[in-house]
Structure formats: C-alpha cells, structure tokens
Amino acid sequence: MSSDTPDEITLEAGTHWMCSCGKSDNFPFCDGSHKGTGKGPEKLTLEETTTVPVKRPGHEEG
C-alpha cells in the first residue's frame, strides 16, 4: 500500500463503489481502471456512517 493510502476510511451512509482491481487512481473508490482486467467494482451499501479498512488488492503487508 502506498504511503498516501490510509489504513481505514470513514464513509457516509449510502452506496459506494469500491475498487477491487487495485488500479484505480481514486483508490479505494472505483474509477473504471478495471476495464479489461476481468474484475469489477464492489458495491458497498452502508446504513450509517462507518469506518472501514482499506487494503489495495495484490499488495501484501510486511
């Protein structure tokens, strides 16, 4: 994970499209960079403001 990506983020209630390929320039949110990868965004629907963990796919810690 790059140093400019937080370990967790707080999201407002609502629907969020999350990056599942790791290529988004707007990570952790989908920006369409997945086209041609066979992957697509993950829909995250929250009922209330929630803090969620963030980890770029394909990047191991350590």
N, C-alpha and C positions, 0 to 999 in steps of 0.2 A: 504494500500500500504506500502510495506516495505521502510525503510529509504534509501535503496540503489537503489530504482527505482525513476527516475526523473519524474517531473510533465509533462514534454514535452521533445521531442527529435527532432533533425533536421535530416531529411533523404534526401539523394541524389535522383535525378530523377531516375526512374526505377521502377521495380516491387519488392515489399516487401511482405512477408508472415507473417502476424501478428497473435499472439496468441489470441484466443477467449475463451479459457477454463480457463486461469489463472494458469495453472500448469507448464508452460514452465520454465526451468532453465535458459533460454536465453531470458526471457521476456523483451521487448514486442514482440519479434520475436518467431515464432513457432519453436519448436524442436521435434515435434512428440509426446509430452507427452499427447496429447488429445486422443490418441487411447483408445477406449473403453468408452469414455465419451459421444459419440453421437454428439460431436462438432468437427469442423474442423477449419483450419486457415482461416483468412480473407485475400483476395488478395487486396493489396493496390498498385495502379499504379499511380506514380507521374510524371508529365511532367517537373517539375523543382524542385530544392531543396526547401523543405517545412518543416516548424516546425509544428509538430502535437502533440495534447495532448495525454498523456499516463495515463490509469487507469486500474489497474488489475481487470478483471471481478470478481464479487462477493465480492468486498471489498468496503464498504461504507465509505465515509469520515465522520469525526467527532468523 
